[in-house]
Amino acid sequence: MRKLVILGGGTAGTMVANKLRAASTQAELSITVVDQDDAHHYQPGYLFLPFGQLAPGQIVRSRHSFIPDGVDLVLCGVEKVDAGAKTVHLRNGRELTYDTLIIATGVQPRLEATPGGDGPEVGKSVHQFYDLPGAEALQEAMRTFQGGRLVVHITEMPIKCPVAPLEFVFLADSYFKDKKIRKKVDITYVTPLDGAFTKPVASRELGDALKSRNIALETDFAIAEIDNETREIISFDERRIPFDLLVTVPLNMGPDYIAASGLGDEMNFVPCDQGTMRSLADPDIFVLGDGGTLKTSKAGSVAHFAVDIFMENWPQYLAGQQLTHNFDGHANCFIESGGGKGMLLDFNYETQPYTGEFPLPGIGPMSLLKETRANHWAKVAFRWVYWNLLITGKPLPFTADMYLMGKKIEDTASGTSTPDLLKGLASTIIRTPARLFGSLPKAKPAPGRPTVARPTSVAAPKASGPKVNPKAAAAFEALPEYVAQQGIDSTADPATVLPDPIVPKF
Ligand SMILES: Cc1cc2nc3c(=O)[nH]c(=O)nc-3n(C[C@H](O)[C@H](O)[C@H](O)COP(=O)(O)OP(=O)(O)OC[C@H]3O[C@@H](n4cnc5c(N)ncnc54)[C@H](O)[C@@H]3O)c2cc1C
């Protein structure tokens, strides 16, 4: 039996645990997921908290609800990985050995890494919304802000969901309009990039969206310090931007155990192959989600597409063969633009975001880089999709590879051609009912593709995924406040381990 340990039970870790459990028996593969706490956060929800559009109870669930039967969930921080000895050291002194390790511990905001980021104004006029306590505190700051200079600032790229700070200014514009104090608020968007976004077409379209809302744009700003006394951010080239309320996106770094294990770069990102997400240092370590060095957005959608590619390569990996399926960097990002509208970006490593329609040319219903109500509703619905389909590993009607159909290409592009797309979709549709109801027959290998030798002597119980009640509408109801239950080391049913198990209400 192969031993797999997954570090991190967030978006990528939970998703891949579900997919691997469904694809292999417990006799073939033991799966252990390690996370430091029991609270799974729907991080896109952090954006809506400061504006009172969501409550914390709506974006936090017990991890136990999403880790499938037949997967061991260990709740404890990771101290170090000894890759040579294939051993994970936990903070409680426990050791876990593995044959294969998946690192899915993502990245976290480090406000204190910026000089002044631990000063007396933090929590008063200096805020961030990249974690739950930060987003909650900012809600009060936004509610009581009566006017003045609101500065929204990105410390350094890459950050999770690089469009989230733009969404924040769009929502702030709308929020202050609704409160009838927009004229009293000067909004400035400060970025280390040379435009509103990284790629030319998106930068142009999003720059126009800022201009039309009277939001000032300050580019190429490399921050040296947050001056708590004068309430200014100061750049290395000595530009000073005063604020009454600073909403900064802190440096996003991988966890410290990555550095302690000698597995990361200076940001604690794990260097990995751009196509296979395999660690460059160790062929038995993969990095899924935000924690690697993929040259695309750090986003849940990217984690989803990359996990799909990982699953395609898994049989080849087990057979000791070359991994032939390559991730193309596909990212799919909805941008909430305020006033009940949103935009959509779709791009990959080589193709920048273009305008057009998605998923169907001429029909949509979503539009690329254009503000529409359909894009907004897709973003709203994403929360239900996240809890019910995405992290539970259910099939979604999006292809891992980006396709060109519907895009108005202005420059060079690479992606799946329309005939290949239609072929892929047809095969997905045929397989979807079986995958949804958990009775997918083992896929026949494509000609030339390797098969995996499976032990037949042990009859292991069939793994079942978490049960999901399909009452979609209920996902949008307010839920009671979630209370974190840290440090419970569980190998069993939550009901027998947790004093008061949290049962998700969909
Ligand atoms: C404000 C905001 C808005 C966003 N909006 C969107 C959006 O609209 N669309 C989108 O696609 N994506 C969005 N994202 C990004 C998305 O949430 C992340 O890309 C995604 O969650 C990454 O998944 P992951 O598994 O790599 O990391 P995570 O989901 O962050 O999971 C990492 C896990 O590792 C655990 N961990 C960390 N260190 C340790 C340790 N030492 N020991 C044990 N466990 C540890 C953590 O507890 C966590 O559970 C947004 C993010 C933010 C912050």
The ligand as a MOL file (V3000), in Angstrom:
LIG
                    3D

  0  0  0     0  0            999 V3000
M  V30 BEGIN CTAB
M  V30 COUNTS 53 58 0 0 0
M  V30 BEGIN ATOM
M  V30 1 C -9.5040 37.9700 -0.3890 0
M  V30 2 C -9.3760 36.7680 -1.2780 0
M  V30 3 C -10.2320 36.6210 -2.3530 0
M  V30 4 C -10.1160 35.5250 -3.1940 0
M  V30 5 N -10.9830 35.4040 -4.2420 0
M  V30 6 C -10.8740 34.3500 -5.0930 0
M  V30 7 C -11.7850 34.1980 -6.1770 0
M  V30 8 O -12.7210 34.9900 -6.3660 0
M  V30 9 N -11.5980 33.1390 -7.0050 0
M  V30 10 C -10.5880 32.2330 -6.8280 0
M  V30 11 O -10.4590 31.2950 -7.6240 0
M  V30 12 N -9.7150 32.3460 -5.7960 0
M  V30 13 C -9.8390 33.3790 -4.9300 0
M  V30 14 N -8.9730 33.4990 -3.8640 0
M  V30 15 C -7.8140 32.6010 -3.7770 0
M  V30 16 C -8.1240 31.2280 -3.2060 0
M  V30 17 O -8.8080 31.3270 -1.9850 0
M  V30 18 C -6.8080 30.4990 -3.0170 0
M  V30 19 O -6.0810 30.5510 -4.2230 0
M  V30 20 C -7.0090 29.0430 -2.6450 0
M  V30 21 O -7.6760 28.9450 -1.4220 0
M  V30 22 C -5.6470 28.3500 -2.5640 0
M  V30 23 O -5.7970 27.0430 -2.1460 0
M  V30 24 P -4.6240 26.3090 -1.3530 0
M  V30 25 O -5.1290 24.9620 -1.0830 0
M  V30 26 O -3.3440 26.4900 -2.0620 0
M  V30 27 O -4.4590 27.1310 -0.0030 0
M  V30 28 P -5.4990 27.3250 1.1790 0
M  V30 29 O -6.8880 27.1040 0.7130 0
M  V30 30 O -5.1440 28.6340 1.7840 0
M  V30 31 O -5.1500 26.1430 2.1760 0
M  V30 32 C -3.9270 26.0580 2.8370 0
M  V30 33 C -4.1460 25.2460 4.0950 0
M  V30 34 O -2.8820 24.9600 4.6920 0
M  V30 35 C -3.0000 25.0670 6.0890 0
M  V30 36 N -1.6660 25.3410 6.6380 0
M  V30 37 C -0.8500 26.3850 6.3860 0
M  V30 38 N 0.2960 26.2740 7.0730 0
M  V30 39 C 0.2070 25.1260 7.7790 0
M  V30 40 C 1.0790 24.4490 8.6720 0
M  V30 41 N 2.2800 24.9230 9.0050 0
M  V30 42 N 0.6520 23.2880 9.2200 0
M  V30 43 C -0.5600 22.7680 8.9020 0
M  V30 44 N -1.4070 23.3540 8.0580 0
M  V30 45 C -1.0320 24.5150 7.5000 0
M  V30 46 C -3.9920 26.2160 6.2870 0
M  V30 47 O -4.6220 26.1200 7.5540 0
M  V30 48 C -4.9560 26.0150 5.1330 0
M  V30 49 O -6.0710 25.2520 5.4960 0
M  V30 50 C -9.1020 34.5650 -2.9630 0
M  V30 51 C -8.2450 34.6930 -1.8720 0
M  V30 52 C -8.3820 35.7780 -1.0170 0
M  V30 53 C -7.4520 35.9160 0.1740 0
M  V30 END ATOM
M  V30 BEGIN BOND
M  V30 1 1 1 2
M  V30 2 1 2 3
M  V30 3 2 2 52
M  V30 4 2 3 4
M  V30 5 1 4 5
M  V30 6 1 4 50
M  V30 7 2 5 6
M  V30 8 1 6 7
M  V30 9 1 6 13
M  V30 10 2 7 8
M  V30 11 1 7 9
M  V30 12 1 9 10
M  V30 13 2 10 11
M  V30 14 1 10 12
M  V30 15 2 12 13
M  V30 16 1 13 14
M  V30 17 1 14 15
M  V30 18 1 14 50
M  V30 19 1 15 16
M  V30 20 1 16 17
M  V30 21 1 16 18
M  V30 22 1 18 19
M  V30 23 1 18 20
M  V30 24 1 20 21
M  V30 25 1 20 22
M  V30 26 1 22 23
M  V30 27 1 23 24
M  V30 28 2 24 25
M  V30 29 1 24 26
M  V30 30 1 24 27
M  V30 31 1 27 28
M  V30 32 2 28 29
M  V30 33 1 28 30
M  V30 34 1 28 31
M  V30 35 1 31 32
M  V30 36 1 32 33
M  V30 37 1 33 34
M  V30 38 1 33 48
M  V30 39 1 34 35
M  V30 40 1 35 36
M  V30 41 1 35 46
M  V30 42 1 36 37
M  V30 43 1 36 45
M  V30 44 2 37 38
M  V30 45 1 38 39
M  V30 46 1 39 40
M  V30 47 2 39 45
M  V30 48 1 40 41
M  V30 49 2 40 42
M  V30 50 1 42 43
M  V30 51 2 43 44
M  V30 52 1 44 45
M  V30 53 1 46 47
M  V30 54 1 46 48
M  V30 55 1 48 49
M  V30 56 2 50 51
M  V30 57 1 51 52
M  V30 58 1 52 53
M  V30 END BOND
M  V30 END CTAB
M  END
